[in-house]
């Protein structure tokens, strides 16, 4: 999952958006992707490596190795993800 924010993403939106100059800022700068397993929750697909993810974060604490393998680049991260599955809700209209 990837998305553009004010200063990050494949095509950053930049500071020209009207929301940038408001006290609350732009909501897309605070989007997060959740990862938590809920017992008995339905899910689809097979996780071939449930203890790992591919992650790109500027926060070293987001990584299993505390960022030792690098931050700010998409990379394989393991072995601390076993108890987590990505959270998503898809609604068809």
HTML snippet that shows the backbone in 3Dmol.js (N, CA, C, O; Angstrom):
<script src="https://3Dmol.org/build/3Dmol-min.js"></script>
<div id="view" style="width:600px;height:400px;position:relative"></div>
<script>
const pdb = `
ATOM      1  N   UNK A   1       0.848  -1.155   0.000  1.00  0.00           N
ATOM      2  CA  UNK A   1       0.000   0.000   0.000  1.00  0.00           C
ATOM      3  C   UNK A   1       0.900   1.225   0.000  1.00  0.00           C
ATOM      4  O   UNK A   1       1.862   1.298   0.764  1.00  0.00           O
ATOM      5  N   UNK A   2       0.594   2.153  -0.830  1.00  0.00           N
ATOM      6  CA  UNK A   2       1.377   3.390  -0.906  1.00  0.00           C
ATOM      7  C   UNK A   2       0.444   4.542  -1.225  1.00  0.00           C
ATOM      8  O   UNK A   2      -0.576   4.368  -1.892  1.00  0.00           O
ATOM      9  N   UNK A   3       0.803   5.713  -0.743  1.00  0.00           N
ATOM     10  CA  UNK A   3       0.006   6.903  -1.028  1.00  0.00           C
ATOM     11  C   UNK A   3       0.899   8.129  -0.929  1.00  0.00           C
ATOM     12  O   UNK A   3       1.947   8.100  -0.285  1.00  0.00           O
ATOM     13  N   UNK A   4       0.481   9.183  -1.561  1.00  0.00           N
ATOM     14  CA  UNK A   4       1.226  10.436  -1.540  1.00  0.00           C
ATOM     15  C   UNK A   4       0.809  11.282  -0.340  1.00  0.00           C
ATOM     16  O   UNK A   4      -0.364  11.316   0.032  1.00  0.00           O
ATOM     17  N   UNK A   5       1.778  11.958   0.254  1.00  0.00           N
ATOM     18  CA  UNK A   5       1.525  12.907   1.333  1.00  0.00           C
ATOM     19  C   UNK A   5       2.140  14.242   0.922  1.00  0.00           C
ATOM     20  O   UNK A   5       2.573  14.395  -0.220  1.00  0.00           O
ATOM     21  N   UNK A   6       2.183  15.190   1.818  1.00  0.00           N
ATOM     22  CA  UNK A   6       2.766  16.482   1.490  1.00  0.00           C
ATOM     23  C   UNK A   6       4.204  16.334   1.004  1.00  0.00           C
ATOM     24  O   UNK A   6       4.588  16.929  -0.002  1.00  0.00           O
ATOM     25  N   UNK A   7       4.997  15.539   1.720  1.00  0.00           N
ATOM     26  CA  UNK A   7       6.425  15.451   1.411  1.00  0.00           C
ATOM     27  C   UNK A   7       6.921  14.068   1.030  1.00  0.00           C
ATOM     28  O   UNK A   7       8.123  13.899   0.822  1.00  0.00           O
ATOM     29  N   UNK A   8       6.054  13.078   0.929  1.00  0.00           N
ATOM     30  CA  UNK A   8       6.502  11.723   0.639  1.00  0.00           C
ATOM     31  C   UNK A   8       5.566  11.054  -0.360  1.00  0.00           C
ATOM     32  O   UNK A   8       4.475  11.549  -0.644  1.00  0.00           O
ATOM     33  N   UNK A   9       6.014   9.926  -0.882  1.00  0.00           N
ATOM     34  CA  UNK A   9       5.245   9.177  -1.858  1.00  0.00           C
ATOM     35  C   UNK A   9       5.869   9.318  -3.232  1.00  0.00           C
ATOM     36  O   UNK A   9       6.805  10.094  -3.424  1.00  0.00           O
ATOM     37  N   UNK A  10       5.343   8.560  -4.190  1.00  0.00           N
ATOM     38  CA  UNK A  10       5.876   8.601  -5.552  1.00  0.00           C
ATOM     39  C   UNK A  10       5.733   9.984  -6.172  1.00  0.00           C
ATOM     40  O   UNK A  10       6.606  10.422  -6.922  1.00  0.00           O
ATOM     41  N   UNK A  11       4.633  10.678  -5.864  1.00  0.00           N
ATOM     42  CA  UNK A  11       4.375  12.029  -6.356  1.00  0.00           C
ATOM     43  C   UNK A  11       3.880  12.904  -5.213  1.00  0.00           C
ATOM     44  O   UNK A  11       2.678  13.144  -5.107  1.00  0.00           O
ATOM     45  N   UNK A  12       4.778  13.388  -4.351  1.00  0.00           N
ATOM     46  CA  UNK A  12       4.333  14.199  -3.209  1.00  0.00           C
ATOM     47  C   UNK A  12       3.429  15.347  -3.642  1.00  0.00           C
ATOM     48  O   UNK A  12       3.648  15.965  -4.684  1.00  0.00           O
ATOM     49  N   UNK A  13       2.424  15.619  -2.841  1.00  0.00           N
ATOM     50  CA  UNK A  13       1.432  16.638  -3.151  1.00  0.00           C
ATOM     51  C   UNK A  13       2.002  18.040  -3.011  1.00  0.00           C
ATOM     52  O   UNK A  13       1.614  18.946  -3.749  1.00  0.00           O
ATOM     53  N   UNK A  14       2.918  18.225  -2.071  1.00  0.00           N
ATOM     54  CA  UNK A  14       3.545  19.528  -1.878  1.00  0.00           C
ATOM     55  C   UNK A  14       2.773  20.405  -0.915  1.00  0.00           C
ATOM     56  O   UNK A  14       1.724  20.012  -0.405  1.00  0.00           O
ATOM     57  N   UNK A  15       3.291  21.584  -0.671  1.00  0.00           N
ATOM     58  CA  UNK A  15       2.712  22.497   0.312  1.00  0.00           C
ATOM     59  C   UNK A  15       1.674  23.447  -0.284  1.00  0.00           C
ATOM     60  O   UNK A  15       1.197  24.345   0.410  1.00  0.00           O
ATOM     61  N   UNK A  16       1.319  23.267  -1.546  1.00  0.00           N
ATOM     62  CA  UNK A  16       0.361  24.150  -2.193  1.00  0.00           C
ATOM     63  C   UNK A  16      -1.090  23.802  -1.937  1.00  0.00           C
ATOM     64  O   UNK A  16      -1.977  24.577  -2.294  1.00  0.00           O
ATOM     65  N   UNK A  17      -1.358  22.651  -1.325  1.00  0.00           N
ATOM     66  CA  UNK A  17      -2.745  22.267  -1.055  1.00  0.00           C
ATOM     67  C   UNK A  17      -3.343  23.187   0.007  1.00  0.00           C
ATOM     68  O   UNK A  17      -2.646  23.565   0.948  1.00  0.00           O
ATOM     69  N   UNK A  18      -4.616  23.553  -0.122  1.00  0.00           N
ATOM     70  CA  UNK A  18      -5.249  24.454   0.847  1.00  0.00           C
ATOM     71  C   UNK A  18      -5.157  23.959   2.289  1.00  0.00           C
ATOM     72  O   UNK A  18      -5.030  24.767   3.209  1.00  0.00           O
ATOM     73  N   UNK A  19      -5.218  22.668   2.494  1.00  0.00           N
ATOM     74  CA  UNK A  19      -5.193  22.140   3.859  1.00  0.00           C
ATOM     75  C   UNK A  19      -3.842  22.345   4.540  1.00  0.00           C
ATOM     76  O   UNK A  19      -3.773  22.338   5.769  1.00  0.00           O
ATOM     77  N   UNK A  20      -2.784  22.525   3.784  1.00  0.00           N
ATOM     78  CA  UNK A  20      -1.447  22.652   4.368  1.00  0.00           C
ATOM     79  C   UNK A  20      -1.327  23.852   5.304  1.00  0.00           C
ATOM     80  O   UNK A  20      -0.603  23.796   6.298  1.00  0.00           O
ATOM     81  N   UNK A  21      -2.024  24.919   4.995  1.00  0.00           N
ATOM     82  CA  UNK A  21      -1.907  26.141   5.806  1.00  0.00           C
ATOM     83  C   UNK A  21      -2.935  26.218   6.941  1.00  0.00           C
ATOM     84  O   UNK A  21      -3.025  27.242   7.617  1.00  0.00           O
ATOM     85  N   UNK A  22      -3.703  25.162   7.155  1.00  0.00           N
ATOM     86  CA  UNK A  22      -4.676  25.156   8.246  1.00  0.00           C
ATOM     87  C   UNK A  22      -4.029  24.615   9.519  1.00  0.00           C
ATOM     88  O   UNK A  22      -3.009  23.931   9.445  1.00  0.00           O
ATOM     89  N   UNK A  23      -4.608  24.911  10.685  1.00  0.00           N
ATOM     90  CA  UNK A  23      -4.038  24.403  11.944  1.00  0.00           C
ATOM     91  C   UNK A  23      -3.990  22.875  12.031  1.00  0.00           C
ATOM     92  O   UNK A  23      -3.093  22.314  12.661  1.00  0.00           O
ATOM     93  N   UNK A  24      -4.949  22.211  11.402  1.00  0.00           N
ATOM     94  CA  UNK A  24      -4.972  20.745  11.476  1.00  0.00           C
ATOM     95  C   UNK A  24      -4.108  20.092  10.403  1.00  0.00           C
ATOM     96  O   UNK A  24      -3.840  18.893  10.477  1.00  0.00           O
ATOM     97  N   UNK A  25      -3.672  20.850   9.416  1.00  0.00           N
ATOM     98  CA  UNK A  25      -2.845  20.277   8.361  1.00  0.00           C
ATOM     99  C   UNK A  25      -3.642  19.417   7.412  1.00  0.00           C
ATOM    100  O   UNK A  25      -4.872  19.464   7.406  1.00  0.00           O
ATOM    101  N   UNK A  26      -2.959  18.641   6.618  1.00  0.00           N
ATOM    102  CA  UNK A  26      -3.613  17.791   5.614  1.00  0.00           C
ATOM    103  C   UNK A  26      -3.837  16.393   6.172  1.00  0.00           C
ATOM    104  O   UNK A  26      -2.908  15.785   6.702  1.00  0.00           O
ATOM    105  N   UNK A  27      -5.053  15.877   6.060  1.00  0.00           N
ATOM    106  CA  UNK A  27      -5.352  14.573   6.641  1.00  0.00           C
ATOM    107  C   UNK A  27      -4.529  13.434   6.045  1.00  0.00           C
ATOM    108  O   UNK A  27      -4.262  12.448   6.731  1.00  0.00           O
ATOM    109  N   UNK A  28      -4.125  13.550   4.794  1.00  0.00           N
ATOM    110  CA  UNK A  28      -3.353  12.466   4.189  1.00  0.00           C
ATOM    111  C   UNK A  28      -1.949  12.368   4.761  1.00  0.00           C
ATOM    112  O   UNK A  28      -1.258  11.384   4.501  1.00  0.00           O
ATOM    113  N   UNK A  29      -1.503  13.357   5.532  1.00  0.00           N
ATOM    114  CA  UNK A  29      -0.202  13.260   6.194  1.00  0.00           C
ATOM    115  C   UNK A  29      -0.256  12.386   7.438  1.00  0.00           C
ATOM    116  O   UNK A  29       0.782  12.092   8.030  1.00  0.00           O
ATOM    117  N   UNK A  30      -1.450  11.968   7.841  1.00  0.00           N
ATOM    118  CA  UNK A  30      -1.580  11.134   9.032  1.00  0.00           C
ATOM    119  C   UNK A  30      -2.229   9.790   8.734  1.00  0.00           C
ATOM    120  O   UNK A  30      -2.734   9.134   9.646  1.00  0.00           O
ATOM    121  N   UNK A  31      -2.223   9.375   7.489  1.00  0.00           N
ATOM    122  CA  UNK A  31      -2.767   8.061   7.153  1.00  0.00           C
ATOM    123  C   UNK A  31      -1.792   6.997   7.622  1.00  0.00           C
ATOM    124  O   UNK A  31      -0.578   7.162   7.499  1.00  0.00           O
ATOM    125  N   UNK A  32      -2.312   5.922   8.152  1.00  0.00           N
ATOM    126  CA  UNK A  32      -1.479   4.824   8.613  1.00  0.00           C
ATOM    127  C   UNK A  32      -2.067   3.515   8.130  1.00  0.00           C
ATOM    128  O   UNK A  32      -3.258   3.428   7.831  1.00  0.00           O
ATOM    129  N   UNK A  33      -1.242   2.517   8.057  1.00  0.00           N
ATOM    130  CA  UNK A  33      -1.679   1.178   7.711  1.00  0.00           C
ATOM    131  C   UNK A  33      -1.564   0.337   8.965  1.00  0.00           C
ATOM    132  O   UNK A  33      -0.490   0.253   9.559  1.00  0.00           O
ATOM    133  N   UNK A  34      -2.655  -0.284   9.374  1.00  0.00           N
ATOM    134  CA  UNK A  34      -2.654  -1.066  10.598  1.00  0.00           C
ATOM    135  C   UNK A  34      -2.246  -2.499  10.349  1.00  0.00           C
ATOM    136  O   UNK A  34      -2.447  -3.035   9.260  1.00  0.00           O
ATOM    137  N   UNK A  35      -1.675  -3.111  11.363  1.00  0.00           N
ATOM    138  CA  UNK A  35      -1.329  -4.526  11.323  1.00  0.00           C
ATOM    139  C   UNK A  35      -1.572  -5.103  12.709  1.00  0.00           C
ATOM    140  O   UNK A  35      -0.787  -4.881  13.631  1.00  0.00           O
ATOM    141  N   UNK A  36      -2.647  -5.833  12.844  1.00  0.00           N
ATOM    142  CA  UNK A  36      -2.972  -6.485  14.103  1.00  0.00           C
ATOM    143  C   UNK A  36      -3.869  -7.664  13.780  1.00  0.00           C
ATOM    144  O   UNK A  36      -4.740  -7.559  12.917  1.00  0.00           O
ATOM    145  N   UNK A  37      -3.674  -8.768  14.448  1.00  0.00           N
ATOM    146  CA  UNK A  37      -4.494  -9.942  14.218  1.00  0.00           C
ATOM    147  C   UNK A  37      -5.618  -9.995  15.241  1.00  0.00           C
ATOM    148  O   UNK A  37      -5.378  -9.899  16.445  1.00  0.00           O
ATOM    149  N   UNK A  38      -6.836 -10.148  14.760  1.00  0.00           N
ATOM    150  CA  UNK A  38      -7.992 -10.303  15.620  1.00  0.00           C
ATOM    151  C   UNK A  38      -8.429 -11.761  15.567  1.00  0.00           C
ATOM    152  O   UNK A  38      -8.806 -12.240  14.497  1.00  0.00           O
ATOM    153  N   UNK A  39      -8.391 -12.484  16.687  1.00  0.00           N
ATOM    154  CA  UNK A  39      -8.770 -13.897  16.691  1.00  0.00           C
ATOM    155  C   UNK A  39     -10.161 -14.112  16.094  1.00  0.00           C
ATOM    156  O   UNK A  39     -11.116 -13.426  16.459  1.00  0.00           O
ATOM    157  N   UNK A  40     -10.262 -15.052  15.189  1.00  0.00           N
ATOM    158  CA  UNK A  40     -11.535 -15.381  14.567  1.00  0.00           C
ATOM    159  C   UNK A  40     -11.958 -14.456  13.446  1.00  0.00           C
ATOM    160  O   UNK A  40     -12.994 -14.683  12.821  1.00  0.00           O
ATOM    161  N   UNK A  41     -11.170 -13.406  13.172  1.00  0.00           N
ATOM    162  CA  UNK A  41     -11.531 -12.472  12.104  1.00  0.00           C
ATOM    163  C   UNK A  41     -11.328 -13.139  10.742  1.00  0.00           C
ATOM    164  O   UNK A  41     -10.357 -13.870  10.549  1.00  0.00           O
ATOM    165  N   UNK A  42     -12.231 -12.894   9.810  1.00  0.00           N
ATOM    166  CA  UNK A  42     -12.051 -13.478   8.477  1.00  0.00           C
ATOM    167  C   UNK A  42     -10.910 -12.803   7.727  1.00  0.00           C
ATOM    168  O   UNK A  42     -10.661 -11.610   7.900  1.00  0.00           O
ATOM    169  N   UNK A  43     -10.239 -13.554   6.915  1.00  0.00           N
ATOM    170  CA  UNK A  43      -9.212 -12.992   6.046  1.00  0.00           C
ATOM    171  C   UNK A  43      -9.132 -13.840   4.794  1.00  0.00           C
ATOM    172  O   UNK A  43      -9.623 -14.968   4.761  1.00  0.00           O
ATOM    173  N   UNK A  44      -8.520 -13.296   3.780  1.00  0.00           N
ATOM    174  CA  UNK A  44      -8.431 -13.965   2.492  1.00  0.00           C
ATOM    175  C   UNK A  44      -6.978 -14.103   2.096  1.00  0.00           C
ATOM    176  O   UNK A  44      -6.182 -13.192   2.325  1.00  0.00           O
ATOM    177  N   UNK A  45      -6.624 -15.216   1.510  1.00  0.00           N
ATOM    178  CA  UNK A  45      -5.274 -15.416   1.002  1.00  0.00           C
ATOM    179  C   UNK A  45      -4.403 -16.207   1.950  1.00  0.00           C
ATOM    180  O   UNK A  45      -4.836 -16.608   3.030  1.00  0.00           O
ATOM    181  N   UNK A  46      -3.174 -16.423   1.532  1.00  0.00           N
ATOM    182  CA  UNK A  46      -2.203 -17.193   2.299  1.00  0.00           C
ATOM    183  C   UNK A  46      -0.977 -16.327   2.525  1.00  0.00           C
ATOM    184  O   UNK A  46      -0.424 -15.762   1.582  1.00  0.00           O
ATOM    185  N   UNK A  47      -0.563 -16.227   3.752  1.00  0.00           N
ATOM    186  CA  UNK A  47       0.652 -15.486   4.087  1.00  0.00           C
ATOM    187  C   UNK A  47       1.805 -16.480   4.053  1.00  0.00           C
ATOM    188  O   UNK A  47       1.946 -17.292   4.968  1.00  0.00           O
ATOM    189  N   UNK A  48       2.621 -16.428   3.026  1.00  0.00           N
ATOM    190  CA  UNK A  48       3.692 -17.411   2.856  1.00  0.00           C
ATOM    191  C   UNK A  48       4.844 -17.198   3.840  1.00  0.00           C
ATOM    192  O   UNK A  48       5.655 -18.103   4.038  1.00  0.00           O
ATOM    193  N   UNK A  49       4.928 -16.035   4.451  1.00  0.00           N
ATOM    194  CA  UNK A  49       5.944 -15.774   5.461  1.00  0.00           C
ATOM    195  C   UNK A  49       5.321 -14.874   6.524  1.00  0.00           C
ATOM    196  O   UNK A  49       5.511 -13.659   6.495  1.00  0.00           O
ATOM    197  N   UNK A  50       4.573 -15.467   7.466  1.00  0.00           N
ATOM    198  CA  UNK A  50       3.821 -14.665   8.432  1.00  0.00           C
ATOM    199  C   UNK A  50       4.679 -13.882   9.421  1.00  0.00           C
ATOM    200  O   UNK A  50       4.154 -13.065  10.178  1.00  0.00           O
ATOM    201  N   UNK A  51       5.972 -14.116   9.424  1.00  0.00           N
ATOM    202  CA  UNK A  51       6.846 -13.424  10.368  1.00  0.00           C
ATOM    203  C   UNK A  51       7.591 -12.254   9.729  1.00  0.00           C
ATOM    204  O   UNK A  51       8.504 -11.689  10.331  1.00  0.00           O
ATOM    205  N   UNK A  52       7.194 -11.892   8.499  1.00  0.00           N
ATOM    206  CA  UNK A  52       7.933 -10.848   7.789  1.00  0.00           C
ATOM    207  C   UNK A  52       6.995  -9.974   6.959  1.00  0.00           C
ATOM    208  O   UNK A  52       5.890 -10.384   6.604  1.00  0.00           O
ATOM    209  N   UNK A  53       7.458  -8.767   6.660  1.00  0.00           N
ATOM    210  CA  UNK A  53       6.752  -7.840   5.776  1.00  0.00           C
ATOM    211  C   UNK A  53       7.782  -7.103   4.934  1.00  0.00           C
ATOM    212  O   UNK A  53       8.978  -7.147   5.223  1.00  0.00           O
ATOM    213  N   UNK A  54       7.321  -6.437   3.909  1.00  0.00           N
ATOM    214  CA  UNK A  54       8.139  -5.456   3.201  1.00  0.00           C
ATOM    215  C   UNK A  54       7.668  -4.104   3.709  1.00  0.00           C
ATOM    216  O   UNK A  54       6.475  -3.802   3.661  1.00  0.00           O
ATOM    217  N   UNK A  55       8.597  -3.288   4.195  1.00  0.00           N
ATOM    218  CA  UNK A  55       8.248  -2.057   4.876  1.00  0.00           C
ATOM    219  C   UNK A  55       9.141  -0.920   4.403  1.00  0.00           C
ATOM    220  O   UNK A  55      10.331  -1.112   4.152  1.00  0.00           O
ATOM    221  N   UNK A  56       8.550   0.269   4.286  1.00  0.00           N
ATOM    222  CA  UNK A  56       9.298   1.482   3.977  1.00  0.00           C
ATOM    223  C   UNK A  56       8.827   2.533   4.968  1.00  0.00           C
ATOM    224  O   UNK A  56       7.711   3.041   4.860  1.00  0.00           O
ATOM    225  N   UNK A  57       9.678   2.860   5.934  1.00  0.00           N
ATOM    226  CA  UNK A  57       9.325   3.845   6.945  1.00  0.00           C
ATOM    227  C   UNK A  57      10.536   4.709   7.263  1.00  0.00           C
ATOM    228  O   UNK A  57      11.676   4.253   7.172  1.00  0.00           O
ATOM    229  N   UNK A  58      10.285   5.942   7.632  1.00  0.00           N
ATOM    230  CA  UNK A  58      11.377   6.812   8.082  1.00  0.00           C
ATOM    231  C   UNK A  58      11.577   6.710   9.589  1.00  0.00           C
ATOM    232  O   UNK A  58      12.477   7.340  10.144  1.00  0.00           O
ATOM    233  N   UNK A  59      10.736   5.914  10.253  1.00  0.00           N
ATOM    234  CA  UNK A  59      10.831   5.725  11.701  1.00  0.00           C
ATOM    235  C   UNK A  59      11.585   4.438  12.006  1.00  0.00           C
ATOM    236  O   UNK A  59      11.055   3.357  11.750  1.00  0.00           O
ATOM    237  N   UNK A  60      12.797   4.510  12.543  1.00  0.00           N
ATOM    238  CA  UNK A  60      13.570   3.296  12.849  1.00  0.00           C
ATOM    239  C   UNK A  60      12.822   2.325  13.761  1.00  0.00           C
ATOM    240  O   UNK A  60      12.998   1.112  13.649  1.00  0.00           O
ATOM    241  N   UNK A  61      12.000   2.842  14.651  1.00  0.00           N
ATOM    242  CA  UNK A  61      11.272   1.987  15.586  1.00  0.00           C
ATOM    243  C   UNK A  61      10.230   1.111  14.891  1.00  0.00           C
ATOM    244  O   UNK A  61       9.744   0.153  15.493  1.00  0.00           O
ATOM    245  N   UNK A  62       9.882   1.406  13.661  1.00  0.00           N
ATOM    246  CA  UNK A  62       8.901   0.609  12.932  1.00  0.00           C
ATOM    247  C   UNK A  62       9.465  -0.736  12.500  1.00  0.00           C
ATOM    248  O   UNK A  62       8.706  -1.652  12.184  1.00  0.00           O
ATOM    249  N   UNK A  63      10.773  -0.864  12.484  1.00  0.00           N
ATOM    250  CA  UNK A  63      11.436  -2.078  12.001  1.00  0.00           C
ATOM    251  C   UNK A  63      11.801  -3.023  13.137  1.00  0.00           C
ATOM    252  O   UNK A  63      12.047  -2.588  14.262  1.00  0.00           O
ATOM    253  N   UNK A  64      11.836  -4.307  12.839  1.00  0.00           N
ATOM    254  CA  UNK A  64      12.228  -5.318  13.827  1.00  0.00           C
ATOM    255  C   UNK A  64      13.651  -5.093  14.321  1.00  0.00           C
ATOM    256  O   UNK A  64      13.951  -5.350  15.487  1.00  0.00           O
ATOM    257  N   UNK A  65      14.529  -4.614  13.443  1.00  0.00           N
ATOM    258  CA  UNK A  65      15.936  -4.420  13.815  1.00  0.00           C
ATOM    259  C   UNK A  65      16.237  -2.990  14.264  1.00  0.00           C
ATOM    260  O   UNK A  65      17.401  -2.600  14.355  1.00  0.00           O
ATOM    261  N   UNK A  66      15.199  -2.215  14.543  1.00  0.00           N
ATOM    262  CA  UNK A  66      15.394  -0.847  14.997  1.00  0.00           C
ATOM    263  C   UNK A  66      15.972   0.073  13.935  1.00  0.00           C
ATOM    264  O   UNK A  66      16.537   1.118  14.257  1.00  0.00           O
ATOM    265  N   UNK A  67      15.835  -0.311  12.665  1.00  0.00           N
ATOM    266  CA  UNK A  67      16.327   0.512  11.570  1.00  0.00           C
ATOM    267  C   UNK A  67      17.760   0.233  11.173  1.00  0.00           C
ATOM    268  O   UNK A  67      18.304   0.926  10.314  1.00  0.00           O
ATOM    269  N   UNK A  68      18.395  -0.779  11.786  1.00  0.00           N
ATOM    270  CA  UNK A  68      19.804  -1.077  11.485  1.00  0.00           C
ATOM    271  C   UNK A  68      20.027  -1.430  10.012  1.00  0.00           C
ATOM    272  O   UNK A  68      21.097  -1.162   9.467  1.00  0.00           O
ATOM    273  N   UNK A  69      19.028  -2.027   9.371  1.00  0.00           N
ATOM    274  CA  UNK A  69      19.148  -2.400   7.969  1.00  0.00           C
ATOM    275  C   UNK A  69      18.827  -1.268   7.008  1.00  0.00           C
ATOM    276  O   UNK A  69      18.827  -1.466   5.793  1.00  0.00           O
ATOM    277  N   UNK A  70      18.552  -0.080   7.542  1.00  0.00           N
ATOM    278  CA  UNK A  70      18.231   1.075   6.717  1.00  0.00           C
ATOM    279  C   UNK A  70      16.804   1.532   6.933  1.00  0.00           C
ATOM    280  O   UNK A  70      15.936   0.733   7.283  1.00  0.00           O
ATOM    281  N   UNK A  71      16.561   2.815   6.727  1.00  0.00           N
ATOM    282  CA  UNK A  71      15.221   3.392   6.821  1.00  0.00           C
ATOM    283  C   UNK A  71      14.958   4.214   5.564  1.00  0.00           C
ATOM    284  O   UNK A  71      15.886   4.637   4.874  1.00  0.00           O
ATOM    285  N   UNK A  72      13.691   4.428   5.283  1.00  0.00           N
ATOM    286  CA  UNK A  72      13.327   5.249   4.133  1.00  0.00           C
ATOM    287  C   UNK A  72      13.450   4.546   2.802  1.00  0.00           C
ATOM    288  O   UNK A  72      13.427   5.193   1.755  1.00  0.00           O
ATOM    289  N   UNK A  73      13.583   3.218   2.823  1.00  0.00           N
ATOM    290  CA  UNK A  73      13.609   2.424   1.595  1.00  0.00           C
ATOM    291  C   UNK A  73      12.742   1.186   1.814  1.00  0.00           C
ATOM    292  O   UNK A  73      12.631   0.687   2.934  1.00  0.00           O
ATOM    293  N   UNK A  74      12.138   0.702   0.753  1.00  0.00           N
ATOM    294  CA  UNK A  74      11.341  -0.515   0.850  1.00  0.00           C
ATOM    295  C   UNK A  74      12.287  -1.682   1.023  1.00  0.00           C
ATOM    296  O   UNK A  74      13.148  -1.927   0.178  1.00  0.00           O
ATOM    297  N   UNK A  75      12.122  -2.410   2.136  1.00  0.00           N
ATOM    298  CA  UNK A  75      12.994  -3.551   2.382  1.00  0.00           C
ATOM    299  C   UNK A  75      12.278  -4.620   3.177  1.00  0.00           C
ATOM    300  O   UNK A  75      11.266  -4.356   3.826  1.00  0.00           O
ATOM    301  N   UNK A  76      12.810  -5.830   3.123  1.00  0.00           N
ATOM    302  CA  UNK A  76      12.301  -6.980   3.854  1.00  0.00           C
ATOM    303  C   UNK A  76      12.557  -6.766   5.337  1.00  0.00           C
ATOM    304  O   UNK A  76      13.667  -6.401   5.723  1.00  0.00           O
ATOM    305  N   UNK A  77      11.546  -6.987   6.175  1.00  0.00           N
ATOM    306  CA  UNK A  77      11.695  -6.801   7.614  1.00  0.00           C
ATOM    307  C   UNK A  77      11.187  -8.037   8.336  1.00  0.00           C
ATOM    308  O   UNK A  77      10.058  -8.473   8.113  1.00  0.00           O
ATOM    309  N   UNK A  78      12.012  -8.595   9.192  1.00  0.00           N
ATOM    310  CA  UNK A  78      11.698  -9.823   9.906  1.00  0.00           C
ATOM    311  C   UNK A  78      12.561  -9.873  11.159  1.00  0.00           C
ATOM    312  O   UNK A  78      13.594  -9.202  11.168  1.00  0.00           O
ATOM    313  N   UNK A  79      12.242 -10.583  12.183  1.00  0.00           N
ATOM    314  CA  UNK A  79      11.207 -11.591  12.414  1.00  0.00           C
ATOM    315  C   UNK A  79      10.207 -11.196  13.490  1.00  0.00           C
ATOM    316  O   UNK A  79      10.052 -11.947  14.453  1.00  0.00           O
ATOM    317  N   UNK A  80       9.539 -10.094  13.388  1.00  0.00           N
ATOM    318  CA  UNK A  80       8.660  -9.686  14.497  1.00  0.00           C
ATOM    319  C   UNK A  80       7.213  -9.461  14.084  1.00  0.00           C
ATOM    320  O   UNK A  80       6.491  -8.747  14.780  1.00  0.00           O
ATOM    321  N   UNK A  81       6.765 -10.041  12.981  1.00  0.00           N
ATOM    322  CA  UNK A  81       5.421  -9.743  12.484  1.00  0.00           C
ATOM    323  C   UNK A  81       4.438 -10.899  12.611  1.00  0.00           C
ATOM    324  O   UNK A  81       3.320 -10.799  12.105  1.00  0.00           O
ATOM    325  N   UNK A  82       4.813 -11.988  13.266  1.00  0.00           N
ATOM    326  CA  UNK A  82       3.962 -13.174  13.330  1.00  0.00           C
ATOM    327  C   UNK A  82       2.563 -12.882  13.852  1.00  0.00           C
ATOM    328  O   UNK A  82       1.590 -13.440  13.344  1.00  0.00           O
ATOM    329  N   UNK A  83       2.444 -12.039  14.834  1.00  0.00           N
ATOM    330  CA  UNK A  83       1.138 -11.775  15.453  1.00  0.00           C
ATOM    331  C   UNK A  83       0.327 -10.725  14.711  1.00  0.00           C
ATOM    332  O   UNK A  83      -0.699 -10.275  15.221  1.00  0.00           O
ATOM    333  N   UNK A  84       0.756 -10.326  13.529  1.00  0.00           N
ATOM    334  CA  UNK A  84       0.084  -9.232  12.826  1.00  0.00           C
ATOM    335  C   UNK A  84      -0.290  -9.598  11.397  1.00  0.00           C
ATOM    336  O   UNK A  84       0.480 -10.231  10.675  1.00  0.00           O
ATOM    337  N   UNK A  85      -1.480  -9.187  11.012  1.00  0.00           N
ATOM    338  CA  UNK A  85      -1.926  -9.282   9.627  1.00  0.00           C
ATOM    339  C   UNK A  85      -2.385  -7.890   9.233  1.00  0.00           C
ATOM    340  O   UNK A  85      -2.929  -7.169  10.070  1.00  0.00           O
ATOM    341  N   UNK A  86      -2.184  -7.490   7.982  1.00  0.00           N
ATOM    342  CA  UNK A  86      -2.648  -6.164   7.556  1.00  0.00           C
ATOM    343  C   UNK A  86      -4.155  -6.012   7.757  1.00  0.00           C
ATOM    344  O   UNK A  86      -4.911  -6.958   7.540  1.00  0.00           O
ATOM    345  N   UNK A  87      -4.580  -4.840   8.164  1.00  0.00           N
ATOM    346  CA  UNK A  87      -5.992  -4.543   8.348  1.00  0.00           C
ATOM    347  C   UNK A  87      -6.517  -3.802   7.138  1.00  0.00           C
ATOM    348  O   UNK A  87      -5.893  -2.855   6.659  1.00  0.00           O
ATOM    349  N   UNK A  88      -7.648  -4.226   6.653  1.00  0.00           N
ATOM    350  CA  UNK A  88      -8.250  -3.531   5.514  1.00  0.00           C
ATOM    351  C   UNK A  88      -9.735  -3.849   5.480  1.00  0.00           C
ATOM    352  O   UNK A  88     -10.178  -4.904   5.933  1.00  0.00           O
ATOM    353  N   UNK A  89     -10.481  -2.920   4.939  1.00  0.00           N
ATOM    354  CA  UNK A  89     -11.897  -3.137   4.701  1.00  0.00           C
ATOM    355  C   UNK A  89     -12.171  -2.706   3.274  1.00  0.00           C
ATOM    356  O   UNK A  89     -11.917  -1.563   2.894  1.00  0.00           O
ATOM    357  N   UNK A  90     -12.684  -3.623   2.503  1.00  0.00           N
ATOM    358  CA  UNK A  90     -12.988  -3.321   1.105  1.00  0.00           C
ATOM    359  C   UNK A  90     -14.500  -3.396   0.950  1.00  0.00           C
ATOM    360  O   UNK A  90     -15.120  -4.411   1.269  1.00  0.00           O
ATOM    361  N   UNK A  91     -15.078  -2.322   0.463  1.00  0.00           N
ATOM    362  CA  UNK A  91     -16.511  -2.249   0.284  1.00  0.00           C
ATOM    363  C   UNK A  91     -16.840  -2.035  -1.179  1.00  0.00           C
ATOM    364  O   UNK A  91     -16.330  -1.102  -1.798  1.00  0.00           O
ATOM    365  N   UNK A  92     -17.675  -2.874  -1.731  1.00  0.00           N
ATOM    366  CA  UNK A  92     -18.109  -2.715  -3.115  1.00  0.00           C
ATOM    367  C   UNK A  92     -19.443  -1.979  -3.119  1.00  0.00           C
ATOM    368  O   UNK A  92     -20.342  -2.301  -2.341  1.00  0.00           O
ATOM    369  N   UNK A  93     -19.565  -0.990  -3.998  1.00  0.00           N
ATOM    370  CA  UNK A  93     -20.803  -0.217  -4.081  1.00  0.00           C
ATOM    371  C   UNK A  93     -21.505  -0.528  -5.378  1.00  0.00           C
ATOM    372  O   UNK A  93     -22.574   0.020  -5.648  1.00  0.00           O
TER     373      UNK A  93
END
`;
const viewer = $3Dmol.createViewer("view");
viewer.addModel(pdb, "pdb");
viewer.setStyle({}, {cartoon: {color: "spectrum"}});
viewer.zoomTo();
viewer.render();
</script>
